[in-house]
Amino acid sequence: MHVVSDRAHGRLHTFTIESPAVGLTHVNVLVPEHYSRSSSTRYPVLYLLHGALSSYADWVSTKTGGGIPLGGNAQAIVGHLPIIVVMPDDSPIGSYSDWYGISTKDAAMSPVPATPSWETYHIDELIPWVDSTFHTKADPAGRAIAGLSSGGGGAAKYVTGHPGVFGFMGTFSGAVDNDLVDGTDNWYNSSNSLDALGPPDQHCTFGDPSTDNPFNQLYYWYQNDPTYEARNLQGVKLFVASGNGTPTSADAPINPAIRAYEGGVETVVDDMSHHFVAAVQAAGLGANVTTDFYGDGSHAWVYWQRDLVAYLRWLQPQLHRTVSRPSDFSFRTARATSAAWGWSFHYLSGLSVPNVNTAEQFVYLSHISANGLTASGNGTLQVTTPRGSYPSASLQTLTVGQVTMVARANRAGELTFSVAIGPPATSQQVDFPASGPPPTMHTVVVSIHRGTGR
């Protein structure tokens, strides 16, 4: 990606960027007071994500209507805090996702519209650009993320999908459970009703798994569901806030119809937030989460401004603490290529289907440590350990299931090996137990006998 322009307004910079993943886009970057690129001072970074039908500009907006906030007023809220705040775009309903598929209408267009990849842009392009452009603390201890509504879902999704990138996460009225079935809306259908919302995301779909359409990817919904992937959150501190949907005096001047709509939406995301916290607790990670379920409150900026104040108050004393890689952790993913706390994984679960994401099944990894791991799934998994795991060029003995092998570490001290978990999957995964892999999946235990190779 490359910068097309940089418009500075005091501490706030608005960058126009050409991204390979999403095309022309924008990002606001708020630098600390007295920030200088010639200084050696390094600052933590907060990635602040907007909600659906919104844009990168809304977090810094100071607009009001009838005395009610219509934006985040983030610069005033951040104030003197020595932190860099990055506020990227996600389009009106990008859902912080790498989408696939197009509607039948758009498939007939020439040329066929491109499919945007917002997650790839934010994780693989934007974060490295921020770290190379600004004086940042480029590690989990210096990297936080938060967002409101769909941005809260995006923040939680990025943390669960990319363990070891962020040390801290906040979600304000977040859509953090996108396979919720006991809410007041059919989230599968509403998330696919994109044609009226403008380019580029009206071209894309996750599919509706409630139908028999073979292109509907149920596993893909779970891949984008932070509640299902809550077990990936070891080593991360979490802040979860939401209201119950009941309006307060702060909502009084709002049109009654809008007030009712905002209350209804908040009721759903409040339900999602409680589901998410319950999943974190069920994973044994309850000590990592701080909740602010403040009771009455609707889906509106007056509450998200308060949430940001509370989040920064919670975050500030933690930003200079060390965030270490967990010594033993779990990770579940349906991504073909993924990484967690310095470990890298390439997963080929089954047969490739044209026009369909090839990672058709999850792989469930547990007890990931210097001593090995346990893998459940189908097909094959290639594993690379973190840099410096072993002496350069040393031989290490591994037991993979019933097979013993010897592998040599590379110059960076990484060990790469393959795990044949089981026969390739012939169909997409349709069973998603909350606590572990489906019973039909194969399981292989990998043991690394450190320093025993010859």
C-alpha positions in Angstrom: 0.0 0.0 0.0 1.1 3.6 -0.5 0.1 7.0 0.8 -1.7 9.2 -1.7 -2.0 12.3 0.6 -1.6 13.4 4.2 -3.8 16.3 5.4 -2.7 17.5 8.8 -5.1 19.4 11.2 -2.9 20.0 14.2 -2.3 16.6 15.9 -4.8 14.9 13.5 -3.6 13.5 10.2 -6.0 12.2 7.6 -4.2 9.9 5.2 -5.6 8.8 1.8 -4.2 5.3 1.1 -4.2 3.0 -1.9 -4.5 -0.5 -0.6 -4.1 -3.7 -2.6 -6.8 -5.3 -0.4 -9.5 -2.7 -0.5 -8.5 0.0 -3.0 -8.6 3.7 -2.1 -9.4 4.3 1.5 -8.8 6.7 4.4 -7.4 6.6 7.9 -7.2 9.2 10.7 -4.2 9.1 12.9 -4.1 11.2 16.1 -0.5 11.7 17.4 0.3 12.7 21.0 1.1 16.3 22.0 4.7 17.3 21.2 5.1 14.2 19.0 8.2 14.3 16.8 9.5 11.9 14.3 13.0 12.9 15.2 12.4 11.8 18.8 13.4 8.4 20.1 10.2 8.2 22.3 8.0 5.2 21.4 4.3 5.3 22.0 1.6 2.7 22.4 -1.1 2.6 19.7 -4.9 2.3 20.0 -6.8 1.2 17.0 -10.3 2.6 17.2 -12.9 1.1 14.9 -16.2 2.7 13.8 -19.6 1.0 13.5 -21.8 0.0 10.6 -23.2 2.7 8.3 -20.4 4.9 9.6 -16.9 5.9 8.6 -13.3 6.5 9.8 -14.2 10.2 10.4 -16.9 9.6 13.0 -14.7 8.9 16.0 -13.2 12.4 15.8 -16.4 14.1 14.8 -17.7 16.8 17.2 -21.1 17.1 15.6 -24.2 17.3 17.8 -27.9 17.4 17.1 -30.3 18.8 19.6 -27.6 18.7 22.1 -27.0 15.0 21.5 -23.5 13.8 20.3 -23.4 12.5 16.7 -19.7 11.6 16.9 -17.0 10.4 19.1 -15.1 13.6 20.0 -12.1 11.3 20.4 -9.5 14.0 20.4 -10.9 15.7 23.4 -11.4 12.4 25.2 -7.9 11.2 24.6 -6.6 14.6 25.6 -3.0 14.6 27.0 -2.7 10.8 27.0 0.6 9.8 25.4 -0.8 7.4 22.9 -1.2 7.2 19.1 -4.8 6.6 18.0 -5.4 5.1 14.6 -9.0 5.3 13.2 -9.3 3.3 9.9 -12.2 3.0 7.5 -14.2 -0.2 7.0 -16.8 1.1 4.5 -20.4 1.4 5.6 -20.8 -2.3 6.2 -17.4 -4.0 5.7 -17.9 -5.9 9.0 -14.1 -6.0 9.4 -14.0 -9.1 7.2 -12.4 -10.6 4.2 -15.5 -11.2 2.2 -16.0 -13.8 -0.6 -18.7 -14.4 -3.1 -20.8 -11.9 -5.1 -24.5 -11.5 -5.7 -26.1 -13.0 -8.8 -26.7 -9.5 -10.1 -23.1 -8.5 -9.8 -21.8 -11.7 -11.1 -23.3 -10.7 -14.5 -21.4 -7.4 -14.5 -18.3 -6.8 -16.7 -15.9 -6.5 -15.2 -17.0 -8.4 -12.1 -16.7 -6.2 -9.0 -13.7 -6.9 -6.8 -14.3 -8.5 -3.4 -12.9 -6.3 -0.5 -10.6 -7.8 2.1 -10.9 -5.5 5.2 -9.3 -7.9 7.6 -6.2 -8.3 5.4 -6.0 -4.5 5.0 -6.2 -3.8 8.7 -3.9 -6.6 10.0 -1.4 -7.2 7.2 -1.2 -3.8 5.6 -2.2 -1.0 8.0 -0.5 -2.2 11.2 2.9 -2.7 9.5 2.5 0.7 7.9 1.7 2.4 11.2 4.7 0.7 12.9 7.1 1.7 10.1 5.7 5.3 9.8 5.3 6.3 13.5 7.4 5.8 16.6 5.3 2.9 18.1 5.7 0.2 20.7 5.3 -2.5 18.1 4.4 -5.4 20.3 1.3 -6.7 22.2 2.1 -4.6 25.3 2.0 -1.5 23.2 -1.0 -2.3 20.9 -4.6 -2.0 21.9 -7.8 -2.1 19.9 -11.4 -1.1 20.6 -14.6 -0.3 18.7 -18.3 0.3 18.8 -21.1 -1.8 17.5 -19.8 -3.7 14.4 -16.4 -2.1 15.2 -16.6 -3.8 18.6 -17.2 -7.0 16.8 -14.2 -6.3 14.6 -12.0 -5.5 17.5 -13.0 -8.8 19.2 -12.6 -10.7 16.0 -9.2 -9.4 15.2 -8.0 -10.3 18.7 -9.4 -13.8 18.6 -8.2 -14.4 15.0 -4.7 -13.0 15.5 -3.4 -13.9 19.0 -0.2 -12.0 19.9 -1.0 -8.9 17.8 -2.9 -7.0 20.5 -2.5 -7.1 24.2 -5.8 -5.2 25.1 -9.2 -5.1 23.6 -12.4 -3.1 24.2 -15.9 -3.5 22.8 -18.6 -0.9 23.2 -22.1 -2.3 22.4 -20.2 -4.7 20.2 -21.7 -7.2 17.7 -19.5 -10.0 19.1 -21.7 -13.0 18.6 -22.7 -13.2 14.9 -24.2 -16.7 15.0 -26.6 -15.6 17.8 -29.9 -17.5 17.5 -31.8 -16.1 20.5 -31.7 -12.4 19.6 -34.4 -10.3 18.0 -33.0 -10.4 14.5 -31.8 -12.9 11.9 -28.2 -11.7 11.7 -27.5 -14.0 8.8 -30.1 -12.3 6.6 -29.5 -8.8 7.8 -25.8 -9.0 7.2 -26.4 -10.1 3.6 -28.9 -7.4 2.8 -26.1 -5.2 1.3 -27.3 -4.2 -2.1 -28.7 -0.8 -0.9 -25.7 0.3 1.0 -23.3 1.3 -1.7 -20.0 0.0 -2.9 -17.9 -2.0 -2.4 -19.5 -4.4 0.1 -22.9 -4.9 -1.6 -21.0 -7.3 -3.9 -20.1 -9.8 -1.1 -21.7 -12.4 1.0 -20.9 -14.9 3.8 -23.9 -16.9 2.7 -27.0 -17.7 4.8 -26.4 -21.0 6.5 -30.1 -21.3 7.3 -30.7 -22.4 3.6 -29.5 -25.4 1.6 -27.5 -23.3 -0.9 -24.2 -25.2 -1.3 -22.3 -21.9 -1.4 -23.4 -21.0 2.1 -20.4 -21.3 4.4 -21.5 -22.1 7.9 -17.9 -22.6 9.0 -17.1 -19.1 7.7 -19.7 -17.5 10.0 -18.0 -19.3 13.0 -14.6 -18.2 11.7 -15.8 -14.6 11.9 -17.4 -15.1 15.4 -15.3 -14.0 18.4 -17.7 -15.7 20.8 -17.0 -19.1 19.2 -13.2 -18.3 19.2 -13.1 -17.0 22.8 -10.7 -19.8 23.8 -8.1 -18.0 21.6 -8.0 -15.0 24.1 -5.3 -16.2 26.4 -2.8 -13.5 27.2 -5.2 -10.6 26.3 -7.0 -8.2 28.7 -10.6 -7.5 27.7 -13.0 -4.6 28.4 -16.7 -5.2 27.5 -19.4 -2.5 27.8 -23.1 -2.4 26.8 -26.4 -1.0 27.9 -29.7 -2.9 28.2 -31.6 -0.9 25.5 -33.8 1.1 27.9 -33.5 4.8 27.0 -32.4 7.4 29.6 -32.8 11.1 30.0 -29.7 11.4 27.6 -31.9 10.0 24.8 -34.9 12.2 25.6 -34.5 14.8 22.7 -34.3 12.1 20.1 -37.1 11.3 17.7 -39.2 8.5 19.4 -38.9 6.2 16.4 -35.1 6.6 16.4 -35.0 6.1 20.1 -37.0 2.9 19.8 -34.7 1.6 17.0 -31.5 2.4 19.0 -33.0 0.7 22.1 -33.8 -2.4 20.1 -30.3 -2.7 18.6 -28.7 -2.2 22.0 -30.9 -5.0 23.4 -29.4 -7.4 20.8 -25.8 -6.4 21.2 -26.2 -6.5 25.0 -27.3 -10.1 24.6 -24.3 -10.7 22.4 -21.9 -9.1 24.9 -23.2 -11.3 27.7 -22.8 -14.4 25.5 -19.2 -13.4 24.7 -18.3 -12.9 28.3 -19.9 -16.2 29.2 -17.7 -17.9 26.5 -14.6 -16.2 27.9 -15.5 -17.4 31.3 -16.2 -21.0 30.1 -12.8 -21.0 28.5 -11.3 -20.4 32.0 -10.2 -16.8 31.1 -12.7 -14.9 33.3 -9.9 -13.2 35.2 -8.9 -11.4 31.9 -12.2 -9.6 31.4 -13.6 -6.4 32.9 -17.3 -5.7 32.2 -19.2 -2.5 32.3 -22.8 -3.6 31.9 -24.2 -0.3 33.0 -27.9 -1.0 32.7 -30.1 1.6 31.0 -28.7 2.9 27.8 -29.2 2.7 24.0 -27.2 2.4 20.9 -25.9 6.0 20.6 -22.8 8.1 20.8 -23.6 9.6 24.2 -22.9 6.1 25.6 -19.9 5.3 23.4 -18.2 8.5 24.4 -18.6 7.4 28.0 -17.3 3.9 27.1 -14.2 5.4 25.6 -13.5 7.4 28.7 -13.9 4.3 30.9 -11.8 2.2 28.5 -8.9 4.6 28.5 -9.1 4.9 32.3 -8.9 1.1 32.4 -6.2 0.9 29.7 -3.8 3.6 30.8 -2.2 2.0 33.8 -1.6 -1.3 31.9 0.2 0.0 28.8 3.7 -0.2 30.3 3.3 -3.8 31.6 4.8 -6.7 29.8 2.5 -8.9 27.7 4.2 -12.3 27.5 3.4 -15.3 25.2 1.3 -17.8 27.1 3.4 -20.9 28.0 0.5 -23.2 27.1 -2.4 -22.0 25.0 -5.2 -23.1 22.7 -6.1 -21.8 19.2 -9.0 -22.7 16.9 -9.2 -21.4 13.3 -10.5 -22.1 9.9 -8.0 -19.9 8.1 -5.7 -21.7 5.7 -2.8 -19.6 6.9 -2.7 -18.2 10.5 -0.5 -17.2 13.3 -0.7 -17.1 17.1 1.8 -15.8 19.6 4.7 -16.3 17.1 3.6 -19.8 16.0 2.6 -20.1 12.3 0.2 -22.6 10.8 -0.8 -23.6 7.3 -3.9 -25.8 7.3 -5.2 -27.8 4.3 -8.3 -29.5 5.6 -10.0 -30.9 2.6 -10.8 -30.8 -1.1 -10.6 -27.5 -2.8 -14.0 -26.3 -4.2 -14.0 -23.6 -6.9 -15.1 -20.2 -5.8 -15.2 -21.3 -2.2 -12.8 -20.6 0.6 -10.5 -23.7 0.7 -10.2 -23.8 4.5 -13.5 -25.8 4.9 -12.9 -27.1 8.3 -11.6 -25.7 11.6 -8.4 -27.0 13.1 -8.5 -27.2 17.0 -5.1 -26.8 18.6 -4.5 -27.2 22.3 -1.6 -27.3 24.7 0.6 -25.4 22.3 3.9 -25.0 24.0 7.6 -25.6 23.6 6.8 -29.3 24.3 4.4 -29.7 21.4 0.7 -29.5 20.8 -2.5 -31.4 20.2 -4.2 -31.0 16.8 -7.8 -32.0 15.9 -9.2 -31.7 12.4 -8.8 -33.2 9.0 -6.1 -33.1 6.3 -2.7 -31.8 7.0 -1.2 -29.0 9.2 2.2 -27.4 8.7 3.6 -25.8 11.9 6.5 -23.4 12.4 7.5 -22.5 16.0 8.4 -19.0 17.1 11.8 -17.4 16.3 14.5 -18.4 18.8 12.6 -21.5 20.0 15.7 -23.7 19.5 19.5 -23.1 18.8 20.2 -22.3 15.2 20.7 -25.4 13.1 20.0 -27.7 16.0 18.3 -31.1 15.5 15.2 -31.8 17.5 13.3 -35.1 17.9 9.5 -35.1 17.4 6.8 -37.7 18.0 3.8 -37.0 15.7 1.1 -39.5 16.7 2.9 -42.8 16.3 5.7 -41.5 14.1 9.1 -40.3 15.4 11.1 -37.9 13.2 14.0 -35.5 13.4 13.8 -31.9 12.3 16.5 -29.2 12.1 15.9 -25.7 13.3 16.7 -22.9 10.8 19.0 -20.0 11.4 16.3 -18.0 13.1 15.8 -20.9 15.6 12.4 -21.9 14.1 11.4 -25.5 13.7 9.0 -26.4 10.8 7.2 -29.8 10.6 4.1 -31.3 9.1 1.3 -33.1 10.9 -1.0 -35.6 9.1 -4.1 -35.2 11.2 -6.4 -37.5 9.1 -8.0 -38.0 5.7 -9.0 -34.8 3.8 -12.5 -33.6 4.6 -14.9 -34.1 1.7 -17.5 -31.6 2.9 -17.8 -28.4 4.9 -18.0 -28.5 8.7 -21.5 -28.2 10.0 -21.0 -29.2 13.7 -19.5 -26.6 16.0 -19.4 -27.7 19.7 -18.6 -24.9 22.0 -16.0 -26.7 24.2 -14.0 -28.6 21.6 -13.8 -30.3 18.2 -16.6 -32.3 16.7 -16.3 -36.0 17.8 -15.9 -37.1 14.1 -12.6 -35.2 13.8 -9.2 -36.9 14.1 -6.7 -36.0 16.9 -2.9 -36.2 16.8 -0.6 -35.4 19.7 2.8 -33.8 18.8 5.6 -34.0 21.3 8.9 -32.1 20.9 11.8 -33.6 22.8 14.0 -30.6 23.1 17.7 -31.1 22.5 17.5 -34.8 21.9 18.2 -34.8 18.1 21.5 -36.0 16.8 
